[in-house]
Amino acid sequence: MQEILQMAANVSLYAAHLLCEDATVMQQIMPGTDNGVEQLWEPNREHVRRLLISLTRDLDLAEDLMQETYLDARSGLAGYRGGDARAWLAAIARNAFYAYARRQSVRMEIPGEVDESAHSRSRNGSTEHLNAIALRQAISELTSTVRMPLLMKHYGGFTYEEIGQRLGCPTGTARRRVWDAVRKLRKALEVGEEATAVECRNVRGTRLLDYLYGGLPDKQSREIGAHLEQCADCREDARALRELIAGMDHLEGDDRCIRIVDLDAAGPSTEYSWWSVTNSFGETAKINWCTCNKDCCVDAYLLQGREVPIRVLPCSDSQYWYEGTLARPVEPGGRVDSFMVLRSTGEDGRAQKQPDGTWRYRYGTTPNSARDWAFVMVMRLPRGAEVISAEPEPSEVRSKGATTLIWRSLLASFHREPRPWQFECVVDYRLDAGATKEEKPQPACDRSQFVWAPEVAFEIADLPWTGAGERAHDLFVRADDMPCEYYRVWFKLGLALYDGGYYDQALVAFGRVGMPDMGVFLIYPFAARVWQGHICDLLGRRKEALAHYQEALDLRPGEGTMRHDQYDMTVNRSWAEERLKTPFERK
């Protein structure tokens, strides 16, 4: 089913009707609705809508499936036995989406395929047996000449012509490079053998690949389908290719981000963001996190397609940290999927009216990723808007109902040079006089949907790094019962107390720095114990200091580093090892 979901996401992303006006769809449904359904539907309607948007990546399709969900709920009301109405409606919505996906699933179907069980028992006969880490390694080892076209084709949705234009090569060359990449992956992973019979020459190579991607004209697709029904060798070749495609869907060589920004005529915007990220931390992922600016209102945050309890923690003076526990832990090499709905509440997230009466919208994002990532940006302008200019030039412009601009990019990690790892765009447009509306009051953020850290935690996070010792001491008294799981907050408080000369209290604060759920954040308890050693050295308690340094090293922090620019210090393993020999002195 995961293959179907991914396929439907790709189909819907590049379908001709991507977005539509955010209307009250249910008002268009036939009158005479059963009051029992209405009582269940209205309080949960927006939840169902967001769930369907998260599955489809397509506002227009989500609206259509909402109608199906509503009608299915009405016809199945007799089977509702009470309980969680939201969960009941969500199950109906998912079934509506899966039914749609099955109707659209061309790419993963092979004519004449009947014995899946025998195939799944073969060495590499299913994506479950494709080693995810090996696949990722094989993709990373491709030369850039063939790797880039493959990633653009598979993850960016580019045509061969678009790939050729962007890479400065003929369309035929772009096609051959994609196929060369696929052949190299098959060889590296030992995924099947290419059919070689002379009579199969019109089915081999890129034609078969395009057939599985659903990129051939109907006549050619039918011809290949008819051949596959008759030819066992080509059918096996198609299975191998399908396996590789499905494996790449499960484990992309890079991160993927899709964002749809829906602009209101009065300026505010709503952003729908999807992230699909590889777990490359070398350990099972049990939590997922992201950061958001404080001037954004988070209306929804789903992990793995479902709502889970989300904790909101301090991050910085301008951002909050959102953290949720995954319903299904993700092993190394697996994928973590998240979906977020944000509304602009500040000036940066909205379109601005210019002195000449036109409108301008700026958007920028930075992946902050150590890996390459595929990025799709979709911007729907208000209904009736006319584009004046767009920089950079969009990959595609659609004008059904409302004008939609689409950019597809493959952004490099921040380790690569040159550094195309930021996306920025500026769009100027004009609105008809009748399209301009009075700005409606925006609903307040629903803080109750998340679990917020104690207020004192946010006050601690807002402390300056230096010169706030007395304030830190007051907060230390109030934070006495704050759980150790807020390890970043306790660490910040410990540093503020140290800076103010409250050494005994700083020792306690650093001692409350708990162990994180993922080892990637082990640097916090490691550095906290190093600072306990520092403080004990300053207090002349060398024996205790040595014990703290050794405790820090026993945590095995690896190559983690904690920088303290205010003191011109970098704390890491070698720093702690040096302190075993030389006591710490405050400069």
N, C-alpha and C positions, 0 to 999 in steps of 0.2 A: 504493500500500500504506500510505502514511502516513495517508491519510484513514481507512482501515479500522482501523488501530491506534488512532487517536484516538477513532473511533466506539466501538470495543470498550471503550476505557477509560471513556468516559462511560456506556455501557450497564452495565458491571460496577459502576461506582461506586454507581449508584442502583438496582441490582437488589435484589430482595427478600432474597437471601441474600448479604450482604456478607462476613461473616467467620464463621469456625468455629473449633472447638477446634484448637489446633496439635498434631495427633496424628501418630503414626508411620504415615502412610498406607500405606506399602508393606507393612506387616505385614498389611494386610487383603487384599492381592492373593493370588490363588490359589497354593497350594503347588506344589512341583515346579519352582521357578524354575531356569532354566539358570545354573549356577555362573559361566559366562563373563560373563553380563550382570551378576550380582551383583558380580563383581570390578571391573567398570567403574562400576557404579552407586553403590555405597556410598561410595567416596572423594569422589564428585562430586555426591552427592544434594543437599546443602545449597546448592551452587552452582546447580543446576538450579532448586531451589525459589525461591531469591532472584531468579533471572532471570525466572521466570514471574510472581512477585509484581510485579516492576518493569514487566512488560508489561501485566498485568491490573488492577493497583491493587485487587486483591481476593484475600484469602487463601483463601477458600473455592473460588473458581474456580481459583486456582493449584494447590490440592491436587488438584482434579479433573484438570487438565491434566498434573499429575505422573504420574498413573496412565496417562494416554494416552501420555505420553512413554516411560514404562517399558515398556509393552506394545509400542509401536512399536520401541523399541530391541531388545527381545527378538526380535521377528519379523524385524528387519532385521540381526541380529547377523552373519549370513553375509556381508553386504556390508561389514562393518567390516574394514579392511585395516591396522589398527594405527595408531600415531601418537597425536595428542592426543585422548584419550578425552573430556576435558571439552568441547573444541570440537565433537566429534561429537555428544555428548548435547545440547549447547546448540543445535545446528542442528536436531535433532529436536524439541526443546522449542519453538523458534520456529515451526517448521512446524505443530506442534499448535496453537499460539496463532493463527496465521494462518488455519488451517482453521476454528477456532472463530469467528474474526472474520468470515470469509466467510459462515458459516451465520447469523450475527446481523446482517449488513449490510443493514438496511432503509433507513436514512436516506439512503444514497448511491446507491440504485438508482432508476432511472426506467423504468417499463414502456415498451416499444416503442422504447427507445433502441438503435440498432444502428450508427449511423455516427459513432463517437467521433472518428475521424481527421479528418473534415471539421470537426467542431465544434472540435477542438483547434487547427485552423489559423486560426480566427477571431481577431479582434483581442484579445478578452478571453476566449478559449475554454478556457482551462485555468488552474489556479492557478499554473502556472509563469510565465504571462504577466501575472498580477495583480501589479502593483508593490507589494511588501511594505511599503515605506516610505510609499507613497501611501495604502495601506489603513490603516496605523496612523495616519497624519495625518488621514484622513477620520474615523476613529473618535474621535480626540481632539477634533475640531472639532464633534462633535455637542453639542447643548445637554444639560445635565445631566438635563433632564426626560425625554429619550428615551434618552440614553446609559446611564444607570444601569439602567433596566429591561432594555435589550438585554444588558448585561454580566451582569446577574443571571440572565437566561434562558439565555444561551449558555454562559457560563463557570461560573456557580454552580449550574446545574441547578434553579433555582427554578421552580415552577409560576406561572401567572398569578395565582392566588389568593394565593400566598405573596408575590409581588411587590407586589400591591395592599395586603396587610396591612402590609408593611414600609415602603411608601412612602406609606401613608395615602390610597389612592385605590381606587375600585371595580375589581373584576376586569376588567370590560370596558375600562376606561380603561387598565389595565396592558397588556392585549392590544393595544389601538390604539397605545400608545406604542412597544411593541416593533416593530410593523409600520411605524410612521412612521420609526423609526431605520433599519430595513432599506431602506425606499424611499429615504431620503436617501443612504445608502451606495451604493445602486445608481446613483443619479443622479450622485453625485460621481465614481464610478469608471467610469461608462458601461458598466455590466454589464447588458445586455439590456433589454427593454421588457416591461412587464406586459401580459398578455393582456387584451383589452377586450371580446371578443365577449359578447353578452347570455347566450347559452347556457352560458357558462363562469363565470357569476357565483358558482356554488357551489364553485368550485375556486380562485378568486383569493384573494389576500391571505393572511390569517393561516391559513386552512384549508390552503392549499398549503404554507405554512411549517411548520405543525404536522405535516403529512404527512411532510415531509422530516426533521423532528426525531424522527419516530416517536412523536408524542404524541396520535394520534387513536385512537378505538375501532376495533376490527377491521372492523366493517361500513362505517364511513365511509372507512377506509383503502382497503378493496377498491373502494368506489365511485369514489374519486379515481383509484386505479390503473387502473380500467377506462376512465375518461374520458381519462387520459393516453395510453392505447394508441390512442385514436381521434383525439385532437386534437393536431395538430402545433404550434399556437401555444402551448397550455398546456405541451406537452412542452418547448418551447424556453424558456418562462418558468421551468419547473422546473429546467432546466439552469442558467440564470442564477442562480437562488437557490442551487442546490447549489454552484455555483462560489464564491459569496460565503461560504457556510457553511464550505466547505473552506478558503478563504483565511483566514477567522477562526480556524480550527483551526490552520493553519500559523503564523499571525501574530496572536496575541492582542493586543488593545489594551492589556492589562496582563499582569503576571507572574501565574503560577499556582503555588500550592503545595497539595499534598495530603499530609496526614499521618495515618497510622494508628498509634495507640498500643495495644499489646496488653499488658494487665496480667496479671501472674501472681498466683496466690492468696496467695503469700507477700510480695507487695509490689513486686518488681522489674518493670520494664517494658522492652519492646522497641519501638522506633519505626521505622516505615518511612516515609521522606520522599521525595517527588518534587518537583522544581522544574522549571518550564518558563519560561524567561526570554528576553526579546527582547534580541538584541545591538544595543544602541543607542550603542555607543562610536564609531561612524563609521569603523571599520576592521575587517578580518577578524579574527575571534576564533580563536585557535589553542590557547588553554588555557582551562580552567575552574577555578574555585577556590571554596572555602567555608571557613568557620571553625567549629570545634567545641570545646566545653569539654573541658578535660583530664580531667574526671571522667566522660566518656562513652567507651565502647568502640565504635569504628567497626568493625563486622564486615564491611561491604561498601560499596563506592563505585563506581557504574557511571556512565559518561558515554555518551550517545547509545545506551543500551541494551547496552553492551558493557564488559567489563573492560579497562582500560588501565592502564599503570604510573602509580601515584599517588605523588607526593612529599609527605612530611610536613615542614613547615618551622615554625620558631618564629613565633608571632604576638604573644602577650602573656603576662603571668604566669598567665593562666587559660585560654588557648586555644591550639590548634594551627591551623596553616594547611595545608589539603589542596589540592593543585594537580595537575591532570592534563592531558595533551596530548590534544586532540580528534582522533579518528580522521578526522573530516571537518571541516575548518575551516568556520566559519559566517560568511557574509557579513553586512554591516550589514543589519538588518531581519529576519534569519533567527532561528531559535530554537535555544537550547542546553538540552538536557534532561539532568537528572542524577537519580540515585537513590541513597539512602544508607540503610543499616541501622545503628542505634545501640542499644546496651544501656546501661541505667543502672548506674553503678558507685558513684555517690554518693547522698546522702540526697535531693537535690533531684529526682532522676528516678524516684522510687519512691513508691508509696502508703504512707501512714503509718497504723498502727493507733492508734485513739483510746482514751482511758481507759475509755470505755463499751463497748469491744469492736467498734465500727464502724470503717470504714476511710474515709480521705479521700485524694483525689488532686488535686493542683494542677498546672496546666499553663499556661505562658505563652510567648509568642513575639513577637518584633518583626521585621518584614520588613527594616527598614533599606533601604528602596527609595525611589527618587525618583519611582516610578510607582505608580499604583493596582495592586492585585493581588487576584485571586480566591483565597480560602482555604477549603479544606474540611478540617475536623478530624473524625476518626473515632476513637472510643474504645471498645474492647471490654473489658468487665469480665470478671473471672474467671467461669468457669461456676458457676452457682448463686448469683451475686450478685444482690441486690435493691437497686435505686436508692432512696435516701432523699430526696436532693435534688440538683439540678444547677443551677449558676449560671454563665453565663446559661442560659436555657431552650434546650434543643437544638432544632434544626430538625426532627429526626426521632429516634424511639426504636424499635429493633427488638429482638425477643425470640425469635430462633430459635437454639436451642442456648445461646448466651450473649447477654446484653443488650449491645446496641451503641447508643451515642449518637453523633449526627451533628450537627455545626454547619456551616452554610454561611454564609460572610461575604464581603462585598466591602469590603476594608480600603483606606483612602485612603493616599496617599503621605505621607511626613513633611513635605512642603511645604504640605499642605492644612490649612486651619483650618475647623472644629474638627478635632482630630487622632484619628480612630478608627483608628490604624495599629498598635494592639497587640491581640493576642487573648489573653485569660486566661479560664480556667474552673476551677471547683472542683466536684468530684463527691464526695458522701458516699454510701456504700453499706454494706450488711451482708452477711456471708457465712454460709451454713449451716455448722454445726460440722463437717460432713463435708467441706466444701469447703476448709477451711484445711489447708495442707500445711506440712510442715517445709521451711524454705528450703534449697534445694540449692546447693552451691557453684557459683558462676558460672565458666564457663571463662575463662581468661585471654585478654586481647586478643592476637590473632595479629599481632604487629608485622612478621612476615616478609612479609606480603602487600603492604606499602608500602615505598617507598624513603625511609628516614629521613635527614634532614640530619645532618652530623657532630655529635657530642655537644657540642662546644665551641660550636656555633651556638646550641643551646638555653641553654647557660650564659650566653652573651652576651645573649640575649633577656631573661633573668631579671634582668639588672643594673638597679639603680635608675637613674633619669635623672640624679641628682646624687649626689656623694659617694662614687663607686666608682672613682676614678681608678686606684688601685693594683691593684685586682682586674682592671680593664679592661686594664692594662698586662700582667699575667700572661697573660690570655686572648689578647691580641694576639700574644704569642710563640707560643702554641699554635695559633693560627688561621692561621699563615703559608701553609699550602697549601689553605686553604678556597677553593672556587671563587668567582669574582666574581658568579655567578648568584644567590648569596644576598645580593642588594643591600640588602635591608632590614636584615639582620644586620650587614653591614659599616657601614651608615649608623649603626645604634645604637652600634656599637663606636667609630666616629669621634666621636660626640657624647660618649660616656663618657670617652674619652681627652682630648678638648678640655676637658671640665669639670675633669679632674684636672690640667690644665696640661701634658700630654704632647703638645705641639703637633706635633713632627716625626712621631710615630707616628700622630697623628690625620690628618695630611696623607696618609700612606700608606693608612690605612683608608678615608678618603673617596675616594681615588684608585682603590680596588678596587671601588667601587660600580658594578656592571655595568649594562648596558642591559636593561630588562625586555622580556618577550615581547609585552606590550601597552602601547601608548602611554599608557593611563590611569594607569600607574604611573611615567610619565616624571618625576614630581615628585621621585622619589628621586635619580636621577643629577643632575637640575637643582640640587636643594638641596645635594647633596654638593659640587658644583663651586662653589657660592656659599660654602659653609663653607671650602673650600680658599682662596678669595679672602679670607675673613675672617681666617683664620690667617696668611696671608702679610702682610696688613695689620698684624696685631699684631706680626709679626716684622720689620716695616720693609721688607718686600720688595714695594713698591708695584707695580713692573712685572709681577711674577708674579701679584699679586692681580688686576690689570686683565685679564690674560690669562684667569684662571679665571672672572671675572665674565662676560667676553665669551663664553667657551666655554659657560657656563650658558645665556646668552641665545640662543646659536646652536641650542640644543636645541629651541627654540620650545615652551616649557612651557604656552602658552596662559594660561588663568586659574587654573592649579593653585596651591595654597597649602599651605605646610608651617608649622604652628604649633609654637612652642617656648614653652609657657607658663612653663617654669622660668626662662626669660630674658625673658619678656614681649616676645617677638618673633614676627613673622609674616613668613615668607620667601616672596616671590612675584616676579613679573617686575618690578613697579615697584620693589621693594626692591633687586633686582640692578641695575637701571638707576640708582638713586640712588647705589649704591656705586661706580659708574663716576665719579661726581662727588666723593663724599665718602668717605674711607677709613673702614673699620669700626673702632669702638672698643668694647672690652669694658666693660660697665657693672659 
